[in-house]
Every structure is written in structure tokens, then in C-alpha cells.
């Protein structure tokens, strides 16, 4: 009888190499940005900065609107040179008054909320009021200023005097107030989107 060849040895799997220094330890992943104490503090600082910028824009809008109101209301220099004889200038004065009231009330509200920490109106409702209010007043300001420009240019062709200079100054203040409230409307839009996404 012939002997059968010896069975071949099966290869044995090699155990995984284990580093003795790092065995069974994993470093935890850092928390995603925006979470944790630093994220909350960063968010608070960001919100505080936005509130200050918004207040600054509204205060500037109040200043320019008030100047437009004062300049136009005092623009009386005799027959034919009184603002109330011209519809465009009466409209410019009315919008300057409206803008002064709106920006003044909004500035007061923001100062009150920042000093006391209490909201006058709930966050989402106030964001809606800010957004639409800023846009409407900005539109009215550009409308009033634009309607008064042709009249002032026609008058300046005939005679350039203190009346036309005052009218031009009022129009300039209303254009500046429009620009400031346009920026405020963009910031209000950002706050509205942030409120609705929460």
C-alpha cells in the first residue's frame, strides 16, 4: 500500500496589528460650529451687532427725515416762494413728517428693548412690521423726492435763490433717508427670514 501525501497546511489569518499606545481609544470629534458655549456666544454677539447696526440706520434715517421736514417747513420767502403753494413740496413735507414719526418710533422701540431686554411686540410680528414698514417708508421717500425734483429744476432755470436752494436741500435729505431706510429694509428682511426659519 502506498502512503498518501501529507495534507497541506491551511494558511492561518493574521491578527490585526494593535498599537499599544492607542489601543481601544478614539479621539472624540469636535462639535459642529454653532453648538456649544462658543457657538452660542458667537451667535449672541452677532445678533447684538445686528441690533446696533439696525438702530444706527434708523437713527440716521430719523435725522435725515427730521432735517427734510424742518428745511421744507421753514421754506417760506414771500409770494411765489412759499412751499405750500406747490403740491409737490406739500407732498415732500408730508412724507418727511411721516418718515420722521416712523423712524423716531422705531428708534425709541429699539432703545427701549436694548435697555430693558423686554420686547414691545413678539419677535416674528415685529420682524414683519420692520420689513414692510421700512420698505413702504423708503418707497414714499423716493416718490416724494422724485416728484419735487422737476419742479425745483424748472425754478432754478429762472432764478436760483434761497427758496430753490432750500427745496434742493430738502430733496437731498429725503434721498439720503431713502438710501438709509433701503439698507434698513435689507437688514429687516434678513431678520424676517431668520425669524421664520426658527
Secondary structure, DSSP 8 states (H G I E B T S, - for coil): -------------------SSSTT--------TT-HHHHHHHHHHHHHHHHHHHHHHHHHHHHHHHHHHHHHHT-B-STT-BGGG-HHHHHHHHHHHHHHHHHHHHHHHHHHHHHH---SS-HHHHHHHHHHHHHHHHHHHHHHHHHHHHHHHHHHHH---HHHHHHHHHHHHHHHHHHHHHHHHHHHHHHHHHHHH-
